[in-house]
Amino acid sequence: MELSRRTFTALAGTAALGLALAGSGGAATGTNGPRTVPTGPPPPPPSADGRRHRVGFDRYSMLVDGRRLVLWSGEMHPFRLPSPSLWRDVLQKLRAHGHNAVGVPVPWNLHSPAPGRYDFTGVRDLDRFLTTAAEERLYVILRPGPYLGADLDAGGLPGWLTATGGTARTDDPEYLRHVDEWLGAVDAIAVRHLYTAGGGTVLLYQFEDGSEVPADDPAGRAYLSHLYTKVRADRIDVPLFHADARLDERGAGPRTPRIRAGESSGQADAWGGTASGGKGYGEVRRAHDAASERSRRLTALADGVTVHNVRMAYGGTSWGWLPGPGVYTSYDCGAPIDEARRPTPHLAPYQQFGHLVRTVPDLARLDPVGHVRADDDRLTVRHLANPDTGTQVYVVRNDSAEPVTSMLPDSGIDVPVAVGPGDAKLLTTGLRLGRRTLAYTTAQPMLSMTTGRQDIAVFAGRSGETAQLALDCETQPVTHRVDPESAWSYDRGRLNVVVPLGRGGLNRVVVEGGDSDTPMVLLFADDATALRLWPYETPSGPLLVYGPALLRSATLRGSTVHLVGDVVGETGVEVWGPRGITDVTWNGQPVPTYLGMAGSLVMKGLMPAAPTVPLPVPGGWRARTENPESEPDFDDSAWPVADRTASHSSTPVPEGGPVLFADDYGFHYGDVWYRGRFEDASGIASVSLSYSTGTQGLLMAWLDGRALGTHRMPVPDEDTARQGTWTATATFEVPAALRAPGPHVLSLLVRPMQHAGAERARGTADGTARDTYRAARGLVSVEFGGGSPAVEWRIQGAAAPDRVRGPLNNGGLYGERKGWHLPGFDDREWRTAELPRADRWQGVVWYRTRFRLDVDPDMDASVGLTLDDDPDRAYRAQIFLNGWNLGQYINDVGPQHTFVLPNGILRTRGTNTLALAVLSDGTTPAGPGDVRLTLLGAARGGIPVKAVDSPGR
């Protein structure tokens, strides 16, 4: 077994990737396979077909059954969409918008509530996700860690690992024992879904994540070698890779494709909105616009990258206590499919790139060739060529802030090329499109296909640009201008077509005769129009649909093509399909059509827009004050005694102890209460409380039921946004009336937030920062000013996790432990409450209400909960829908105000229970203020959604 390697340039610097290959069902290709695989059609879309497949690579691309494959993967995190029915929705959107693969991390912490326990049921059903991906004909890049990063609590390491021996991400035997159990549990599922054996579509497997392991870190190197051996022993025989070139020095050097496994599509945002200027992910999406995304993807292709995995294609929600310290609830990341599962204009370059590399096989094998320089030096030109077909490829990039139009001498493109600011184009000369040859074009090819008796080529560009195209034609063809915006001429063996983009939607030009008896349909689209073009592969051949907001599937039965998809605005439907198709249905309903001039079936009339979806105004609120733990007579006898003297934490135990760290007592997620009993407060003037949390942690203190005050960690700035652990000492004055003999109770509520990851740190002696995930969470030490009483400490956090929601959803508030957030809880004795509120007190108040939705069954409505209030009011709220903790709102920090309520957890046809646990420090009036349901998007169509279980229902 050889392990090959290749250095690749990542967006955040230069990283290295080791790629290991094992064949299946025949000799492995790659370094031991044939020297040259010629350019040709890509493999068909994958499925769990029960057949054995050969998977390999050479220096140009992946090879699947001897065919070249450019892998265009978009990453989604199933665990950030806690409604398994909706996984299919996102996968269908990825495929429809050009992706042929999906990247899937599997977080150890979500699946393992305790050592040796692994749960792959419900919203954690990995088998279901991999099955669905195969049904939707997407390859899978599986990424089970053990360390993931991914802006998860502890980088995906389970909370219980903080309280065990062993050093993470090294060859420490105790750590490896836990790792082997975890990978064994994942691999037992993955092995059933390997594409090599035909059980599914898992094509690549990435172990570990993060930066490379330095050569002088023998423990790290041994660790990676152990992972490799373990995964192979588990019968995972697809190519393996890790972001490090030196795992196995037996590698074959350059004989591996270039891979970018973590290309960013946007940016994660921290509390306060450091990446967004306080405006949230909408601003991130504007900063990472379509132009910059197109430039990055095309530049990667010019660099020889043929295995792409974009993080994130769909971001989702970091519900409960899932997020890492550096992010808030939403994990939208400015992704092309937003958190509410709605396609954005950001998708245009992704869709165009995906269909381009899927349908133009020349791009799977390119070599850099001679230098081409634009007349205007603000444009940079990368010149590549396919050695088999002779096709010339030019990636033209404009890094300036102004649009640039320039000639490209020596390129064969005889007209000026326009490139927008910060944008790029891929242009070709000599490209074979069906049975004709493209001389040149100033618009980027988007796809090439043959269906029925026609060749079809689509070209895309920016609205307002003029597309110019030339076909080599020794004999003048007959050319039909189907739409009035286009123009054409024939001169000296070339058919020249000129089309203004953005006028009238899709522009169609039909070319017949001349050098070929097969007609060609040329289609020209701007970005918005291209997002309504849907190619689809069927067993009878490909088809192309234009018009609807989304095409989910197409099935041919007899002479009828049955289309399923979504409609948002008023639209028609146009279909180019295999021969013999005479009828069309849309979502089961017949569509009257006529034969259009471009050889398509065109709908008579239009389908109406999706209707509006009315939403109720939540009312009928009930409220109840919480935190009885602050009262001196509260019964804490069942709480664990905090009396340990040693810890595995990287935080030193204070001299004389005891250990007060929450993790050491099994409380890894959510709020933690401490109660300390002592006998004499005489002379005690103050109490100093040292504590350690993730970003935006806080501590509240009471003595004998009297509030002493609240301390909050500061809002991060650009320099501290990625800081994983925050420590502080809060000092509170003890009221004179309490400085007396007799029993006293010091009650403390700590919101620890999340654990830091275990990222490797550059500049350290061995290149690692191994124990950052072990930093203490919760109370660290207590000192009294004016005395040193003996204190007996008890601690209480979250109750044992239920099987439905898992370990990352419940916390240690009294209301959570008593089920106040659950749908079945009887709140009739709670007081009625009107919003907005302006309470001023230290502690927790719960608010509950119920609301009913009655969304039409044929509508896919995405609904959010929006909270707004005066930003000077200092409070935060945990949001519970039908028992699920779906997020945390911090009114005076932000930037998030709208929280997605995923269908399935949200009953779109039924009654829902909404609960808010409002935590305030007593320094300002506290809400909630304006609480309302917000329609984030609606389409007629969607997929069937099964209700997600809710505990307490």
Buried (B, 14 or more C-beta within 10 A) or exposed (E): EBBBBBEBBBEEEEBBBBBBBBBBBBEBBBBEBEEEBEBEEBBEBBBBBEEBBBBBBBBBBBBBBBBBBBBBBBBBBBBBBBBBBBBBBBBBBBBBBBBBBBBBBBBBBBBBBBEEEBBBBBBBBBBBBBBBBBBBBBBBBBBBBBBBBBBBBBBBBBBBBBBBEBBBBBBBEEBBEBBBBBBBBBBBBBBBBBBBBBBBBBBBBBBBBBBBBBEEBEBBBBBBBBBBEBBBEBBBBBBBBBBBBBBBEEBBEEBBBBBBBBBBBBBBBBBBBBBBEEBBBBBBBEBBBBBBBBBBBBBBBBBBBBBBBBBBBBBBBBBBBBBBBBBBBBBBBBBBBBBBBBBBEBBBBBBBBBBBBBBBBBBBBBEEEEEBBBEBEBBBBBBBBBBBBEBBBBBBBBBBEEBBBBBBEEBBBBBBBBBBBBBBBBBBBBBBBBEBBBBBBBBBBBBBBBBBEBBBBBBBBBEEBBBBBBBBBEEBBEBBBBBEBBEBEBEEBBBBBBBBBBBEBBBBBBBBBBBBEBBBBBBBBBBEBBBBBBBBBBEBBBBBBBBBBBBBBBBBEEEBBBBBBBBBEEBBBBBBBBEEBEBBBBBEEEBEBEEBEBBBBBBEEEBEBBEEBEBEEBEEBBBBEBBBBBEBEBEBEEBBEBEBEEBBBBBEBBEEBBBBBBBBBBBBBBBBBBBBBBEBBEEBEBBEBBBBBBBBBBBBBBBBBBBBBBBBBEBBEEEBBBBBBBBBBBBBEBEEEBBEEEEBBBBBBBBBBBBBBBBBEEEEEBBBBBBBBBBBBBBBBBBBBEBEBEBEBBBBBBBEBBEBBBBBBBBBBBBBBBBBBBBEBEBEEBEEBEBBBEBEBBBBBBBBBBBEBEBBEBBBBBBBBBBBBEEEBBBBBBBBBBBBBBBBBBBBBBBBBBBBBBBBBBBBEEEBBBBBBBBBBBBBBBBBBEBBBBBBBBBBBBBEBEBBBBBBE
